[in-house]
Amino acid sequence: MAQNLKTGDTVKIIAGDNKGKTGKIVKMDRTAGKAMIEGIGIRERHMRATQFNPKGGKKTIHLGIDLSNLKKEGK
């Protein structure tokens, strides 16, 4: 990892479908090399009905963006 990115940093996406967008890092997954950006890469996961959640339903999740596709915004 060439950059020292951490939670709370403002970054710009330099590659991919969301190229050019900026956002704040909400969560980092260092083992997978991905960052979750606020408002970008949000999807709905459908949950199966279980004993603890009888109705099932939908859950909003963040998809991670690879750290190589991010650039730290200047100060």
C-alpha positions as CSV (number, residue, x, y, z in Angstrom):
1,M,0.0,0.0,0.0
2,A,1.6,3.2,-1.2
3,Q,-0.7,5.6,0.7
4,N,-1.4,5.8,4.4
5,L,-5.2,5.9,4.2
6,K,-7.3,5.6,7.4
7,T,-10.9,6.0,8.5
8,G,-12.1,9.6,8.2
9,D,-9.8,10.6,5.3
10,T,-11.3,12.3,2.2
11,V,-10.4,10.4,-1.0
12,K,-10.9,10.7,-4.7
13,I,-11.7,7.7,-6.9
14,I,-9.3,7.6,-9.8
15,A,-10.5,4.4,-11.6
16,G,-13.7,2.4,-12.1
17,D,-17.4,3.1,-12.4
18,N,-17.3,5.9,-9.8
19,K,-14.2,7.6,-11.3
20,G,-14.0,11.3,-10.3
21,K,-16.2,11.1,-7.2
22,T,-15.0,12.1,-3.8
23,G,-16.0,10.8,-0.4
24,K,-15.0,10.1,3.2
25,I,-13.7,6.7,4.3
26,V,-16.2,5.1,6.6
27,K,-14.4,1.7,7.2
28,M,-11.2,0.0,6.1
29,D,-10.6,-3.7,5.4
30,R,-6.8,-3.9,5.4
31,T,-6.7,-7.7,4.9
32,A,-8.8,-7.4,1.6
33,G,-7.2,-4.1,0.7
34,K,-10.5,-2.3,0.4
35,A,-12.1,0.9,1.7
36,M,-15.8,1.6,2.2
37,I,-16.6,5.1,1.0
38,E,-19.5,7.2,2.4
39,G,-22.4,7.2,-0.2
40,I,-20.5,5.2,-2.8
41,G,-20.9,1.4,-3.5
42,I,-24.0,0.9,-1.4
43,R,-26.1,-2.2,-2.3
44,E,-29.0,-4.0,-0.7
45,R,-28.5,-7.6,0.5
46,H,-31.7,-9.7,0.7
47,M,-31.9,-11.6,4.0
48,R,-33.5,-15.1,4.3
49,A,-36.2,-15.6,6.9
50,T,-34.8,-17.3,10.0
51,Q,-35.9,-18.2,13.5
52,F,-34.5,-14.9,14.8
53,N,-35.7,-12.8,11.8
54,P,-39.0,-14.5,10.7
55,K,-39.8,-11.9,8.1
56,G,-36.5,-11.8,6.4
57,G,-36.0,-8.5,4.5
58,K,-33.3,-6.3,3.1
59,K,-30.0,-5.0,4.6
60,T,-28.0,-2.1,3.2
61,I,-24.3,-2.9,2.9
62,H,-21.1,-1.1,1.6
63,L,-19.1,-2.7,-1.2
64,G,-15.4,-2.0,-0.8
65,I,-13.3,-0.1,-3.3
66,D,-9.8,-1.3,-3.9
67,L,-7.1,0.9,-2.3
68,S,-5.3,1.1,-5.6
69,N,-8.2,3.0,-7.1
70,L,-8.1,5.7,-4.4
71,K,-6.1,8.9,-4.1
72,K,-5.9,10.9,-0.9
73,E,-7.2,14.5,-1.3
74,G,-4.8,17.3,-0.6
75,K,-4.9,19.2,2.7
